[in-house]
C-alpha cells in the first residue's frame, strides 16, 4: 500500500460567481473570518497527513503563492513591535507543507488541471485532490476520512454529502451499494442530472483520492462539447469499466464556498466558533434587527 503524501489543489478558476470581488484577487483568497478559504483547505490536508501540496494556478493567482511563502519584511516588523502571537501565526503558514506551483496552460477543465500536476506525482502513487471551493469542518479532517477508506480498499475514493433532493441537479450524483453508515460502493456516477433522473441525493464534494488508473483515463478521455476535460468524465468511464469506486459520506459540516450563500453561511457559523469573537458575535446576532 502506498502512503498518500501528496495533494493537488486546483485553483485556476476565474471565480466569476464572486465578481467583482474576484476581479483583482483569487476567490480562494477571500477570507472566512480571518483566514482565506485556501488556508482552511491546506490545513485540512496537512492534518490528514499530507506532506507535499501542488497548486494548479493560472494568471492572476500569484497571491496564493505569496500567501504560502515567507514575508520577511512583515515578520521583521511584527518582531520589532513584539507582536509575537501574530508573528507565530504568520510564520507557520509557509511551514505547513512543501509547496509547488504549476500553471494550467489553458482553461480546459478540472481534469486538465489535475493532469497539469501529473509531473509532480510518481506514476505508481495515489494522490489526494482538494478543490478550492469547499471548506469542511469536523472533529476529523475530511480528507482523513477518505484516506481511511482508501487504506481499506486501495481503490479511488470520493467525498459525499447528502443534500435536499431538489438541489441535486447542481452537483455530481452517485448511485450504488451502501456498505456501512458512511461508505458506498459507487456503481453509477451522473454529472448534474435532472431531479427525476438522480439515483440518490448523495452528491460529490471537492475531495478525492485518485489512483494511477484515473490518471490513465484522464489522458485518454475525450473533451466534452465545450472543450473541457472533466474529472467527472473519467470517473464515469472508470465505473463503466467495472472497476471499484468508493464514496465516503463526510461527517463534518460542508460549506460550499463557491456560492455566495455557502460563503456567507461559513462566515457566520465559523465566526460563531472563533475563540476571539464568538461570544460578542453571538450577542450581536441575538439583537440584530432587520
N, C-alpha and C positions, 0 to 999 in steps of 0.2 A: 504494500500500500504506500503510495506517495503522499507525503505530508503536504498540505496546501499552505504554501508560504507566500505566494504572490497573488495580488489582486489587480484587476483592471478597472479603472473608473473612467468611463466615457463622459467627457464634459464639453463636447464640441458643439452642442446645440445652440441655436440662436436665442432661445428664451423669448420667443415672440409673444407668449401669453403674459409676459411681465414688462412689455414696453409701456411707457418709456423708461422705466427703472432699469431695464437690462440693456439700454442703448449704449451706455458707456462703462458698464461693469457686468461681469458674468452673473447670471441669475443664481449660480451656485454660491456666489459670494454675498448674497443677500443675508442679512443677519436675522437669526431667530434668537431674540433677547440680546445676547452679547457674543454669539459665535456665528460665523457663516454656516450655511447649510452643509457645505462640503466638509467642514471640520467635524461635524457630528458623524458623518459617514465614515471619514477616515478613522476617527476614534473607535467606532464600532468594529471596523476591520481589524485594527490593532488589538482590541480587546478579545477578538476571536482567534488571535494567534498569527495574523498576517505580518510579515516582516518587510516585504517589498511591495510598493504600490506604483503602478504605471498609469499616469493620467493621459488620456487621449484628448488633446485640445484642438483649438482652431484659432484663427485670427481673432484678437480681442480678448483672449483668455489669459493674458500674461499675469493678471492679478492673482490667479490661483497659484501660479508658480512662485510669485513673490511672497504669498502668504505662508507657504511651507518652506521658505528659505529664511536665513537669518537676516535681521535688520540691525546691523552693528550700531548705527547711529542711535536708533531708538533704545537699544539695550544700554548703550553708554549713558544716555540722558536719564533713563529710569534709575540706573545705578547711582548717578551723581545726585539725584533727588531722593535717594534712599527709598524708592518705591519698589522694595524687594518682592512684595507679593505679585505686583504687576510684571516685574522682570521675570519671575519664575513662570508665570502663565505664558508669556510671550516666548521665552527661550525654549520651552518644552515642545512647542509646535513642530519645529524643524527636526526634533529628535524622535518623533513618534515612530518613524519608519524610514527605510531608504526610499527615496522618491526618484522617479524617472518621468520624463515628459516627451510625448511624441505627437506630432501634428497629424491630424487626419487631412489627407491631401485635398479632399473634396467632400461636400455634404452628401454622402451616398448611403446613409442609413446606419442604424446601430450595429448591425452585423459587420458592416465595413469598418466601423470604428474599432470593434473588437479585433478584427484582423490586423488593423494598423499596429496593435500592440504585440502581435504574434512574434516578432523578432526578439522580444524580451522574455519569451516563455520557452522553456525546454520542451521539445516535441513530445515527450512522454509524460509530462506533468499535468495534473488537473490544475485549474485556476479559478479563483473567485472573480465574479463580476458584480460590481455595485454601481447602479445608476444614480446620478446626482440629484434626482428629484424627490427621493424618498428618505425620510427620517423614521426610524423605528426605535421606540423607547420601551425597554422592558428590563426585567431582572437579569436576563441572559442576553448577550449580544445576538441580534437576529442572525448574523452570518454564522455564528457558532451553532445555531440550531440546524442550519443547512449542512455544515461540516460534519456534525454528528450523524446525520442521515447518510451522507456520502461515505463516511467511515464504515457504516453498516453494510452498504450495498455496492460501493465503488462504481456507481453509475451517476450520470448527471442529475442534479437536484435544482429545483426552482422554488422560490418562496411564494407562498399563497396566503391570501386573506379572504374572508367572506365579506361580501358587500350586498346591499339590497338588490334584489333581482332586477329591478328596473334600471340599475346602473351598469349592468354587465357589458353593454354594448360599447363602453368606453375602454375596455381592457381586453387582454388575452384571457380566455376562459378555458378551464380544463374539465375533463370528464375522466372517470376511471374507477379504480377499486380502492376502497378505504382499507388500509392495513391496520391502522390503530387510530387513536384520537387525533394525532397530529400529522400522520404520514399517509400519503396516497401514492399508489402506482398509477401513473398517468397513461391513459390509453387513447386520449383524444385531446387535441390542443387546437383551439379555434381563436383566431385573432379578431376581436371586435365583432362578435356575432350579434344578430338581432336577438332581442329578448326571448322570443319564442324558440329560437334555434340553439340557445345556450344550453350545454349539457349540465351545468350546475351554476351556483353563484360563487364559486371559488375562482378568484382572479389572481393574475400574476403580479407580484410586487417586484421592484427592480433589484433583485438579488438572485444570483445564480452560482452554481458550481458547474463548470464546464469541463468536459474531458476532451482528450485529443480527437476523439471521433467527431465531436461537434465542430471543431476547427476544420476537419477534413470536409465536412458537409458545407460549411461556410465558404470554403474555397471553390466549391463546385456549384453551389446553389445559384439559380438564375435570378437576376434583379427583377423586382416587381415592375409594374407598368410605369411607375414614377421614377424608375432607375435606381431604386434603393435596395440594398441587401439587408435583410432584417433577421435578427436572431430568431424571431417567431417562425420564419420560413424554415430555418434549419431545424428547429425543434419539431415542427410538424413532420418534416421528412424523416427525422430520427425515429419518431413514434411510428410512422407508416412502415418503416423498415423492420418493425417488430422488436426493436431494442427497448430496454427498460429505462424509463424516465420517471423520476420520483418528485413528489411535491411535499414540502414541509409547511404546514399551516403555522404561521408565526404566532407566538404567544403575546408579543408586545403590542403596543399601540402604534398604529401606522398613520403617519402624516404624509399625505400626498402633496408635497410642497411645490409640485409643478403646476398646481392650480391655485388661484387666489384664495379660495375658501380654505383649502388644505393648509396653505401657508399661514393664514390668519388664525386658524384653529391651533396650529403648532405654537404660534406666538402666545396665545392665551394659556394653553394647557401647560406648556413648558415653563412659561413665566410663573404660573402658579406653583411650580415645583422648585423654582430657583431660590437658593438659600438667602440671597441678599434682598430680594424684593417680594417674595411670595406673600408674606403677611400683609404688607402695605397694598399690594396689588389686589389681594382678595377683598380687603376692606373697600378699595376703590370700586371694584365690580359690584359689591353689595349695594353701594349707594349711587350707582350710575343711573342717571335719569336721561332717557332719550325722548 
